[in-house]
Amino acid sequence: MIRRLWRFVSAPLFDDPEKTRLARLVYIICMTLAASAGVFTLISLINGRWGSLRSGLALVALSLVLVGINRRGHPRFVGLLLSVGCWIIISIPNLLNAGSGIMGNSFSAYLIPIIIAGFIVNSRLSVLLTLASTLLGFIMLMTELNAPGSLFLPGDVISRWISQSLIYLVVAILISMATHSIRHALEQSRQHELALAQRNEDLQAEMNARASLEEAYRSVVENSIQALLIVQNEHVVFVNQVATELCGYTREEFFRLSGSTEYLIHPDDLEWVRDYRVRRMQGEDVPARYELRIMRKDGTVRWVDSFTSLTTYQGKSAIHVALVDITDRKLREESERELALEHERVELLTHLISDISHDLKNPLTSIQTSLYLVEKHTDPIHRKQKLDNIKEQTIRLERLVRDLLTLSQLDSGTPTPRDSIDLNQMLQDIEHRLCVAGEQKNLRLLLDLDMGLPPLLGNEGELNRAFTNLVDNAITYTPEGGSVTVRSYAANQGIVVEVRDTGIGIVSEELPRLFERFYRSDGARAVNQNGSGLGLAIVKKIVEKYGGSIQVESRSGQGTTFRVIFPDVADAIGA
């Protein structure tokens, strides 16, 4: 019983906030009206005003009934009943002349329904009740003026009606403005609350979406085939699982180690990687992708394809590094290169064997034939001719074997002793040694030497062999009455030695193949059948061994010039 009574007299509460606010306002008005009516009733009882007493009791009862209706969720209807009912209750005694008249308190009581109507129902009802109260006041005014024995002066009665009516009108206008402002404020507040609620929903949805994206990105990063690292202030601040497996370090070890990622780089690659990074920081247009070797924690080496880019991590600038393990690809490429080299060696060996077999076959056949004829003939002169042929072919075989051994040593890269060599003296010795062969063909062998040449650092035997081959070839392929000139001089590119002849020359189509092993031009074969085709190949190998180069200029029938250039005059060749 007490709980029900407490629920009845307590403020109502509904799901709709707007309805709850309005119901609570009605509740306050009803309870205030009930309390005021109770006080009014008590005062009327004391003063013996029985008409006012009845009105007060009716208002108390009406207030309590309206509290019950309001609790059931009809605050506006209660406001309508309350304001209209209150106005009727106040008006009935005045219409029956049982009230205190226009000069009494009953006429002032119309403020109560006007205020209730304005705040609870709407401003239109408040204005309507104001007009009705003013009209009823006018009726009471006329009644008061026509009543015999009135206690009030007509001017006071009229003034009272006018002032009271103006008060009603002003109150109605103010209430209308106030309710409009309140409703507008409440609507704005409601819209703001709805906007905030929507914003909260949007933020929550955005947070959920971002969380989903972060989870998806984290899943992609962790399951990526690339090793991903983020470097900030010379420290690794992020690393995925693939990177830990590739490099052999745990995440904690990555985060603890400093010095960017240089501890991962192979020592042989560290210098050029540093230079590359400096050039990129200086704005040079260098590729962002490159291949390098890294050192795992256990000391093993892996090849990686590296891609670096600038990024932002947790609001700060950072470097994003992506690594792809290409060790297997590098091993395959190395195997393919080795296979290609081996195939090239096999082809070269096959070609070499074929050429050697051809070059050995002729002298061996000639020797075999000569031996057979020596056995068959008893003529001393004829036998001597065949023995001379055997000797000549034996010398040819010896020269071929010696050339092959020389090329084999040069190909193997076997180091040879080096000394300071007087190049001019060497050329003079060669001229002196080969001048007899030149005189037999009535050739002029000329020397044009720069006596100011600096000494060269090299192996005297190898260099002597190279220049001897060039001078000997010039003598061999120059017809009788021609000339061979050997010249030495210093130039900007280094020390230069030229061997120029007035011989048969070489056609332009054969020049690119001139230094190939066992290659002999048609003109050379026609002049000398005993050549091995290895002399110029040996010359080129020796010159290149000491960092030099060899050039050839020739025209068919107009002679040939071989030009050997050794760079770096100051410290000679082959340091």
C-alpha positions in Angstrom: 0.0 0.0 0.0 2.7 2.4 1.0 4.8 1.5 -2.1 1.8 2.1 -4.4 1.2 5.4 -2.7 4.8 6.3 -3.1 4.8 5.4 -6.8 1.6 7.5 -7.2 3.1 10.6 -5.7 6.6 10.2 -7.2 7.7 11.7 -10.6 6.9 9.6 -13.6 9.6 8.1 -15.9 9.1 7.0 -19.6 11.4 5.7 -22.4 11.0 8.9 -24.4 13.1 11.6 -22.8 10.9 14.4 -24.2 7.8 12.7 -22.8 9.5 12.2 -19.4 10.4 15.9 -19.2 6.9 17.0 -20.1 5.3 14.5 -17.6 7.6 15.7 -14.8 6.6 19.3 -15.5 2.9 18.3 -15.4 3.6 16.4 -12.2 5.2 19.5 -10.6 2.3 21.7 -11.6 -0.3 19.3 -10.4 1.4 18.8 -7.1 2.0 22.5 -6.8 -1.6 23.2 -7.7 -2.8 20.6 -5.2 -0.7 22.2 -2.5 -1.8 25.7 -3.4 -5.4 24.6 -3.6 -5.1 23.1 -0.2 -3.7 26.3 1.2 -6.4 28.3 -0.6 -9.1 26.0 0.8 -7.8 26.5 4.3 -7.8 30.3 4.0 -11.3 30.2 2.6 -12.5 28.1 5.4 -11.0 30.4 7.9 -12.6 33.5 6.3 -15.9 31.8 5.8 -15.9 32.1 2.0 -17.9 29.1 1.1 -17.8 29.5 -2.6 -14.0 29.8 -2.6 -13.9 26.8 -0.3 -15.8 24.7 -2.8 -13.5 25.8 -5.6 -10.4 24.9 -3.6 -11.6 21.5 -2.7 -12.5 20.8 -6.4 -9.0 21.9 -7.4 -7.4 19.6 -4.9 -9.4 16.6 -6.2 -8.9 17.5 -9.8 -5.1 17.8 -9.3 -4.9 14.4 -7.8 -6.9 12.8 -10.6 -4.7 14.5 -13.2 -1.6 13.1 -11.4 -2.9 9.6 -12.0 -3.7 10.3 -15.7 -0.3 11.9 -16.2 1.4 8.8 -14.8 -0.3 6.7 -17.4 1.5 8.6 -20.2 -0.8 11.5 -21.2 0.9 14.6 -20.0 -0.5 16.9 -22.8 -4.0 15.7 -22.2 -3.6 16.3 -18.5 -2.3 19.8 -19.2 -5.4 20.4 -21.4 -7.8 19.1 -18.7 -5.8 20.9 -16.0 -5.8 24.3 -17.7 -9.4 24.2 -19.0 -10.8 22.6 -15.8 -9.0 25.1 -13.6 -10.4 27.9 -15.7 -13.9 26.6 -15.5 -13.7 26.0 -11.7 -12.5 29.6 -11.3 -15.2 31.0 -13.6 -18.3 29.2 -12.2 -18.4 31.2 -8.9 -17.8 34.4 -10.9 -20.6 33.6 -13.3 -23.0 32.8 -10.4 -21.9 35.9 -8.5 -20.6 33.8 -5.8 -17.0 34.9 -6.2 -15.3 38.0 -4.9 -15.8 39.8 -8.1 -13.3 41.6 -10.3 -11.8 43.4 -7.3 -11.2 40.1 -5.5 -8.7 37.3 -5.7 -10.8 35.1 -8.0 -10.2 37.3 -11.0 -6.4 37.1 -10.4 -6.6 33.3 -10.2 -7.0 33.1 -14.0 -3.2 33.4 -14.3 -3.0 29.7 -13.1 -4.8 28.1 -16.1 -3.1 30.6 -18.5 0.3 29.6 -17.3 -0.5 25.9 -17.3 -1.9 26.0 -20.8 1.2 27.9 -22.1 3.8 25.6 -20.6 2.1 22.2 -21.0 -0.3 22.4 -24.0 0.6 25.2 -26.4 0.6 29.0 -26.7 -2.7 29.0 -28.7 -4.6 27.6 -25.8 -2.9 30.1 -23.4 -4.0 33.0 -25.7 -7.5 31.6 -26.0 -7.8 31.3 -22.2 -6.4 34.9 -21.9 -9.1 36.2 -24.2 -11.8 34.2 -22.4 -10.6 35.5 -19.0 -10.6 39.1 -20.3 -14.2 38.6 -21.7 -15.4 37.1 -18.5 -13.7 39.9 -16.6 -15.6 42.4 -18.7 -18.9 40.7 -17.8 -17.9 40.9 -14.1 -17.0 44.6 -14.7 -20.4 45.4 -16.0 -22.0 43.4 -13.2 -20.0 45.3 -10.6 -20.9 48.6 -12.2 -24.6 47.9 -12.3 -24.8 46.4 -8.8 -26.5 48.7 -6.2 -24.4 49.6 -3.2 -21.1 48.8 -4.8 -18.2 49.3 -2.4 -15.8 50.3 -5.2 -15.6 53.3 -7.5 -16.2 52.7 -11.2 -12.8 54.1 -12.1 -11.1 51.6 -9.7 -13.1 48.7 -11.1 -12.3 49.6 -14.8 -8.7 50.2 -13.9 -8.6 46.9 -12.2 -10.0 45.1 -15.2 -7.7 46.8 -17.6 -4.6 46.2 -15.6 -5.5 42.6 -14.9 -6.3 41.9 -18.6 -3.0 43.4 -19.6 -1.2 41.2 -17.1 -3.0 38.2 -18.7 -1.9 39.2 -22.2 1.7 40.0 -21.2 1.9 36.7 -19.3 0.5 34.8 -22.3 2.9 36.5 -24.7 5.9 35.8 -22.4 4.8 32.3 -21.9 4.4 31.8 -25.7 7.9 33.2 -26.2 9.4 31.2 -23.4 7.8 28.0 -24.5 8.9 28.6 -28.0 12.4 29.2 -26.9 12.3 26.2 -24.5 11.0 24.0 -27.3 13.5 25.3 -29.7 16.3 24.8 -27.2 15.0 21.3 -26.4 14.8 20.5 -30.1 18.3 21.7 -30.6 19.4 19.7 -27.6 17.6 16.7 -29.0 19.1 17.2 -32.4 22.5 17.7 -30.8 22.0 14.5 -28.8 21.0 12.7 -32.0 23.9 14.1 -33.8 26.2 13.1 -31.0 24.7 9.7 -30.9 25.1 9.4 -34.7 28.6 10.7 -34.4 29.4 8.1 -31.7 27.9 5.4 -33.9 30.0 6.6 -36.9 33.1 6.8 -34.7 32.5 3.4 -33.4 31.9 2.1 -36.9 35.1 3.8 -38.0 37.0 2.4 -35.1 35.6 -1.1 -35.9 36.5 -0.7 -39.5 40.0 0.6 -38.7 40.5 -2.3 -36.3 39.4 -4.7 -39.0 41.7 -3.0 -41.5 44.6 -3.1 -39.0 43.9 -6.7 -38.3 43.7 -7.4 -42.1 46.9 -5.4 -42.7 48.7 -7.2 -39.8 47.6 -10.5 -41.2 48.9 -9.5 -44.7 52.2 -8.2 -43.2 52.7 -11.3 -41.1 51.8 -13.7 -43.9 53.7 -11.7 -46.6 56.5 -13.4 -48.6 58.6 -10.3 -48.0 60.6 -9.6 -44.9 59.4 -6.2 -43.8 61.3 -3.8 -41.4 60.7 -0.2 -40.4 63.7 1.7 -39.2 63.4 4.9 -37.2 66.3 6.9 -35.6 68.8 4.1 -36.4 66.6 1.5 -34.7 64.3 -1.2 -36.0 60.8 -0.4 -34.6 58.8 -2.9 -36.6 59.6 -6.3 -38.0 57.4 -9.1 -39.3 57.8 -12.9 -38.8 59.3 -13.5 -42.2 62.2 -11.0 -41.4 63.0 -12.9 -38.1 63.1 -16.1 -40.0 65.2 -14.7 -42.8 67.8 -12.9 -40.6 67.8 -15.3 -37.7 67.1 -12.6 -35.0 64.1 -12.5 -32.7 61.9 -9.4 -32.6 63.4 -8.4 -29.2 66.9 -8.7 -30.6 66.0 -6.5 -33.6 64.5 -3.8 -31.2 67.5 -4.0 -28.9 70.2 -3.7 -31.6 71.1 -0.2 -32.9 73.0 1.1 -36.0 70.1 0.9 -38.5 70.4 -2.5 -40.3 74.1 -2.3 -41.1 74.8 -5.3 -38.9 72.8 -7.3 -41.4 74.8 -6.3 -44.5 77.7 -8.5 -45.7 81.0 -6.7 -45.1 81.9 -6.8 -48.8 78.7 -5.0 -49.7 78.6 -2.5 -46.8 80.8 0.2 -48.4 78.8 0.5 -51.6 75.4 0.3 -49.7 76.5 3.2 -47.5 77.6 5.2 -50.6 74.3 4.4 -52.2 72.3 5.6 -49.2 74.3 8.9 -49.1 73.7 9.5 -52.8 70.0 8.9 -52.3 69.8 11.3 -49.3 71.5 13.9 -51.5 68.7 13.7 -54.0 70.5 11.7 -56.7 68.3 9.6 -59.0 69.3 6.2 -57.9 67.1 3.0 -57.9 65.2 2.2 -54.8 65.7 -1.4 -55.5 69.0 -3.3 -55.4 70.4 -6.7 -54.6 72.8 -7.4 -51.8 74.0 -10.0 -49.4 73.0 -10.2 -45.7 74.6 -12.0 -42.8 72.3 -14.1 -40.7 72.8 -14.3 -36.9 74.4 -17.7 -37.4 76.9 -16.3 -39.9 75.4 -17.8 -43.0 75.0 -15.6 -46.1 71.7 -15.0 -48.0 71.1 -13.0 -51.1 68.2 -10.6 -50.9 66.3 -8.2 -53.3 66.0 -5.0 -51.2 63.5 -2.2 -51.7 63.6 0.9 -49.5 61.1 3.8 -49.3 60.3 6.7 -46.9 57.2 6.3 -44.8 55.5 7.5 -41.6 55.3 5.3 -38.5 53.4 6.4 -35.4 53.4 10.0 -36.7 57.2 10.1 -37.3 59.4 9.8 -40.4 60.8 6.3 -40.9 62.4 4.1 -43.6 60.4 1.1 -44.9 62.6 -1.8 -45.9 61.3 -4.8 -47.8 63.6 -7.9 -48.4 62.9 -10.9 -50.6 65.1 -13.9 -50.3 66.7 -14.6 -53.8 69.4 -17.0 -52.6 67.9 -19.9 -54.6 67.7 -17.8 -57.7 71.3 -16.6 -57.3 72.4 -20.2 -56.9 70.6 -21.2 -60.0 72.1 -18.2 -61.9 75.6 -19.2 -60.6 75.0 -22.8 -61.7 73.8 -21.6 -65.1 76.9 -19.4 -65.5 79.2 -22.2 -64.5 77.4 -24.5 -66.9 77.7 -21.9 -69.6 81.4 -21.5 -68.9 81.9 -25.2 -68.8 80.1 -25.5 -72.1 82.3 -22.7 -73.5 85.4 -24.5 -72.2 84.2 -27.7 -73.8 83.6 -25.9 -77.1 86.9 -24.2 -76.9 88.7 -27.4 -76.1 86.9 -29.2 -79.0 87.8 -26.4 -81.3 91.4 -26.4 -79.9 91.7 -30.1 -80.4 90.4 -29.8 -83.9 92.8 -27.0 -84.7 95.8 -28.8 -83.1 94.9 -32.0 -84.8 94.8 -30.2 -88.2 98.1 -28.4 -87.5 99.8 -31.6 -86.3 98.5 -33.7 -89.0 100.3 -31.9 -91.9 103.8 -32.0 -90.4 103.4 -35.5 -89.1 102.2 -36.7 -92.5 105.1 -34.9 -94.1 107.6 -36.5 -91.6 106.0 -39.9 -92.1 106.2 -39.6 -95.9 109.8 -38.4 -95.8 110.8 -41.3 -93.6 109.3 -43.7 -96.0 111.1 -42.2 -98.9 114.4 -42.2 -97.0 114.0 -45.9 -96.4 113.3 -46.5 -100.1 115.9 -44.3 -101.7 119.7 -44.9 -101.5 120.7 -41.7 -103.3 122.5 -39.5 -100.7 121.3 -36.3 -102.2 117.7 -37.4 -102.2 117.9 -38.8 -98.7 119.4 -35.5 -97.4 116.5 -33.5 -98.9 114.0 -35.7 -97.1 116.0 -35.5 -93.8 116.0 -31.7 -94.2 112.2 -31.8 -94.6 111.9 -33.9 -91.5 114.0 -31.4 -89.6 111.9 -28.5 -90.9 108.6 -30.2 -89.9 110.1 -31.1 -86.5 111.0 -27.5 -85.9 107.4 -26.5 -86.9 106.0 -29.0 -84.4 108.4 -27.7 -81.7 107.2 -24.1 -82.4 103.6 -25.2 -82.2 104.0 -27.0 -78.9 105.9 -24.1 -77.5 103.2 -21.7 -78.6 100.5 -23.9 -77.0 102.5 -24.1 -73.7 102.9 -20.3 -73.7 99.1 -19.8 -74.2 98.3 -22.3 -71.5 100.5 -20.5 -69.0 99.0 -17.1 -70.0 95.5 -18.6 -69.7 96.2 -20.0 -66.2 97.3 -16.6 -64.9 100.5 -18.0 -63.4 102.4 -15.1 -61.9 105.8 -14.3 -63.5 108.8 -12.3 -62.1 108.8 -8.6 -63.0 111.7 -6.3 -63.4 112.4 -2.8 -64.7 112.9 -3.1 -68.4 114.6 -0.7 -70.9 112.1 -1.0 -73.7 114.4 0.6 -76.3 117.2 -1.7 -75.5 114.9 -4.7 -75.9 113.7 -3.4 -79.3 117.3 -2.9 -80.4 118.2 -6.5 -79.4 115.2 -7.8 -81.4 116.3 -5.8 -84.4 119.8 -7.1 -84.1 118.6 -10.7 -83.9 116.2 -10.6 -86.8 118.2 -8.3 -89.2 119.7 -11.4 -90.9 116.3 -12.6 -91.9 115.5 -9.1 -93.2 118.7 -8.9 -95.2 118.0 -12.2 -96.9 114.8 -10.6 -98.3 116.6 -7.3 -99.0 114.4 -5.5 -96.4 115.2 -2.3 -94.6 114.7 -2.8 -90.9 114.4 0.7 -89.3 114.3 1.9 -85.6 112.7 5.1 -84.5 113.1 5.1 -80.7 112.3 7.8 -78.2 115.3 7.7 -75.9 113.5 9.5 -73.2 111.1 6.6 -72.5 110.8 5.6 -68.8 111.5 2.0 -67.8 108.7 -0.6 -67.8 107.8 -3.0 -65.1 107.2 -6.5 -66.5 108.6 -9.9 -67.4 111.3 -9.5 -70.0 110.9 -12.9 -71.5 107.1 -12.4 -72.1 107.5 -8.9 -73.5 110.4 -9.9 -75.7 108.3 -12.8 -77.1 105.4 -10.4 -77.9 107.5 -7.8 -79.8 109.6 -10.6 -81.5 106.4 -12.1 -82.9 105.3 -8.7 -84.3 108.6 -7.9 -85.9 109.0 -11.5 -87.2 105.5 -11.4 -88.8 106.3 -8.0 -90.4 109.5 -9.5 -92.0 107.7 -12.7 -93.0 104.8 -11.0 -94.8 106.7 -8.1 -96.4 107.9 -8.7 -100.0 111.5 -8.2 -101.0 112.7 -4.6 -101.2 110.1 -3.5 -98.6 110.7 -2.0 -95.2 109.8 -2.7 -91.5 109.9 0.2 -89.1 109.8 -0.2 -85.3 108.9 3.0 -83.4 108.6 3.9 -79.7 107.3 7.1 -78.1 105.4 8.5 -75.1 101.9 9.8 -75.6 99.1 11.0 -73.3 97.6 7.5 -73.2 101.0 5.9 -72.2 104.0 4.2 -73.8 103.4 3.3 -77.5 105.3 0.8 -79.7 104.5 0.6 -83.4 105.6 -2.1 -85.8 104.8 -0.9 -89.4 105.6 -2.8 -92.6 105.0 -2.3 -96.3 103.8 -5.9 -96.7 100.8 -7.7 -98.3 98.3 -6.1 -95.8 95.1 -7.6 -94.5 91.6 -7.2 -96.0 89.1 -5.3 -93.7 86.8 -8.3 -93.4 89.6 -10.4 -91.7 90.7 -7.8 -89.2 88.1 -8.6 -86.4 89.3 -12.2 -86.3 93.0 -11.5 -86.6 93.7 -12.3 -82.9 91.7 -15.5 -82.7 93.6 -18.6 -82.0 94.7 -20.7 -85.0 93.2 -18.1 -87.3 95.2 -17.3 -90.4 94.2 -15.0 -93.2 94.2 -16.2 -96.8 97.0 -13.9 -97.7 99.1 -15.2 -94.7 98.6 -18.9 -95.7 99.6 -18.1 -99.3 102.9 -16.6 -98.1 103.8 -18.9 -95.2 102.5 -22.4 -94.9 104.3 -23.1 -91.7 102.6 -20.6 -89.4 100.6 -21.9 -86.3 98.0 -19.1 -86.2 98.9 -18.6 -82.5 101.5 -15.8 -82.7 99.1 -12.8 -82.6 96.9 -14.5 -80.0 100.0 -14.8 -77.8 100.9 -11.1 -78.4 97.4 -10.0 -77.4 97.4 -12.1 -74.2 100.8 -10.8 -73.1 99.8 -7.1 -73.8 96.5 -7.5 -71.9 98.2 -9.2 -69.0 100.1 -5.9 -68.3 97.0 -3.7 -68.7 97.8 -2.7 -72.3 96.0 -2.9 -75.6 96.8 -3.6 -79.2 95.5 -2.0 -82.3 95.9 -2.9 -85.9 95.5 -0.8 -89.1 95.9 -2.4 -92.5 94.8 -2.3 -96.1 95.3 -5.1 -98.6 98.5 -4.5 -100.6 99.5 -1.4 -98.6 101.1 -2.8 -95.4 100.1 -3.2 -91.8 100.7 -1.2 -88.6 100.4 -2.9 -85.1 100.2 -0.4 -82.3 100.8 -1.5 -78.7 99.8 0.9 -75.9 100.8 0.5 -72.2 99.0 3.0 -69.9 100.4 4.8 -66.9 103.8 5.9 -68.0 104.7 7.2 -64.5 104.5 3.8 -62.8 104.9 1.6 -65.9 102.8 -1.3 -66.7 101.3 -4.1 -64.6 101.9 -2.7 -61.2 
